[in-house]
């Protein structure tokens, strides 16, 4: 989470009276009455995390499978592509490689991939109704809190996003010295979608909306009762794995932390706005007419602003992060007869939730897929 803000009281999840816009923030994602009271870590967090990652994995599988099937079918049903197939058939049989390399096929692939991606993500969202029910389309979207005098926090979040982009660019440049360009995998996956104006608009607005609904909506809200920091970090990790390649995932994890912070402190609409800004910046910077010095200048300026915030507010970082910790309640441990019963503190949700077999298996498999996807570059 972006540091450099005042230490607030430990969050409560169902305030009876909404605080003033400029008052210290002591409620969860907003003044919502639908969130459960925060609970101390227990075996319940294991089931909450297991349920979340299983739905997450199912969503990824459905999204990729159905999206790919729809994209391929629509591509081959394109009239121009069908003409190419018929011409190939006259030679004694279809030459699949020649069909795929034909300009007509490449031109049809972009719109078909875009439609497949939209359909796949839209269907994938349906699985998260199991976590949130109708709240996924009501309170998760509408619950908000006035910004008040906290515009500086939103500004710092924006600066941090561009600063992270600078770090990623530097990492990419260093890796590029070896002759390997890790960003090529991103181009391979996204170029078909970004080949049209409609694809660019979907990448900037529609797909970020779906992702905010899943991660900062369903997943984060579902895990908030076990601790604010735990919910934000867990959804950020899953958000990184969602991109299915290490290059995007390295950036997506810290990006997910920032978006989670913004959604928690303000609302889902602000995290969506920041997500759309980030994607829009990437799309615009990829246009051929954009001067090459614009993007580095913006990222360097943002990095300097972020460094200034960290230095000026360095004393507030630790208390601020501690304000999102889960409640630590004492837990009676077993003791032999006749001996005093010791009192211990319940384990953290990270230890319980991330230590569950479901989380370990799903994240490990997804990480392997992310690594294998880098081989297509």
HELIX and SHEET records of a PDB file:
HELIX    1   1 UNK A   43  UNK A   77  1                                  35    
HELIX    2   2 UNK A   79  UNK A   89  1                                  11    
HELIX    3   3 UNK A   96  UNK A  101  1                                   6    
HELIX    4   4 UNK A  103  UNK A  125  1                                  23    
HELIX    5   5 UNK A  126  UNK A  128  5                                   3    
HELIX    6   6 UNK A  129  UNK A  132  1                                   4    
HELIX    7   7 UNK A  133  UNK A  137  5                                   5    
HELIX    8   8 UNK A  139  UNK A  142  1                                   4    
HELIX    9   9 UNK A  151  UNK A  176  1                                  26    
HELIX   10  10 UNK A  184  UNK A  190  1                                   7    
HELIX   11  11 UNK A  193  UNK A  195  5                                   3    
HELIX   12  12 UNK A  197  UNK A  201  1                                   5    
HELIX   13  13 UNK A  202  UNK A  206  3                                   5    
HELIX   14  14 UNK A  207  UNK A  211  1                                   5    
HELIX   15  15 UNK A  212  UNK A  219  3                                   8    
HELIX   16  16 UNK A  220  UNK A  223  1                                   4    
HELIX   17  17 UNK A  224  UNK A  226  5                                   3    
HELIX   18  18 UNK A  228  UNK A  242  1                                  15    
HELIX   19  19 UNK A  246  UNK A  265  1                                  20    
HELIX   20  20 UNK A  268  UNK A  285  1                                  18    
HELIX   21  21 UNK A  292  UNK A  312  1                                  21    
HELIX   22  22 UNK A  314  UNK A  316  5                                   3    
HELIX   23  23 UNK A  317  UNK A  322  1                                   6    
HELIX   24  24 UNK A  349  UNK A  353  1                                   5    
HELIX   25  25 UNK A  357  UNK A  373  1                                  17    
HELIX   26  26 UNK A  374  UNK A  376  5                                   3    
SHEET    1   A 2 UNK A 330  UNK A 332  0                                        
SHEET    2   A 2 UNK A 343  UNK A 345 -1                                        
END                                                                             
